[in-house]
Amino acid sequence: MHLLKGIGYLVSTASVVLVAIVSWSSASKGPVFIACLIGGAALSIVGMLCQWLSYEIEKRQDDRR
């Protein structure tokens, strides 16, 4: 189950990167659009990383009990 969560977060991260690549041609028309695209993709990936880390912490705490 733990491995499945990790794979899910990797798949979600890859999908964010792919959507950002496809959106780049439209976003490159202005610096504000570029900043929004990069910022949004980065925040999404950081959010998934935080969720994954929280699962890791919970798993380690459960293993100690």
C-alpha positions in Angstrom: 0.0 0.0 0.0 2.8 2.4 0.9 4.6 1.7 -2.5 1.3 2.4 -4.3 1.0 5.9 -2.6 4.6 6.7 -3.8 3.9 5.6 -7.3 0.7 7.7 -7.3 2.6 10.8 -6.3 5.2 10.2 -9.0 2.4 9.7 -11.6 0.8 13.0 -10.4 4.1 14.8 -10.6 4.7 13.5 -14.2 1.2 14.6 -15.2 1.8 18.2 -13.9 5.1 18.3 -15.9 3.4 17.1 -19.0 0.5 19.7 -18.7 3.1 22.4 -18.1 5.0 21.4 -21.3 1.8 21.5 -23.4 0.8 24.8 -21.9 4.2 26.4 -22.4 3.4 27.7 -25.9 0.5 29.8 -24.6 2.2 30.8 -21.4 5.3 32.0 -23.3 3.3 35.0 -24.6 3.9 37.0 -21.5 6.1 37.0 -18.4 3.1 36.9 -16.0 1.7 33.8 -17.8 5.2 32.1 -17.5 5.4 32.9 -13.8 1.9 31.6 -13.2 2.6 28.4 -15.1 6.0 27.7 -13.4 4.6 28.8 -10.0 1.5 26.7 -10.3 3.4 23.6 -11.4 6.0 24.0 -8.7 3.3 24.5 -6.0 1.5 21.4 -7.2 4.6 19.3 -7.0 5.7 20.7 -3.6 2.1 20.0 -2.3 2.4 16.4 -3.4 5.9 16.2 -1.8 4.4 17.5 1.5 1.6 14.9 1.3 4.1 12.1 0.6 6.4 13.2 3.5 3.4 13.3 5.9 2.6 9.7 4.9 6.3 8.8 5.5 6.2 10.4 8.9 3.0 8.7 9.9 4.3 5.3 8.7 7.5 5.7 10.8 5.5 6.7 13.8 3.2 3.7 13.4 6.2 1.4 13.0 7.5 2.5 16.4 4.3 1.6 18.2 
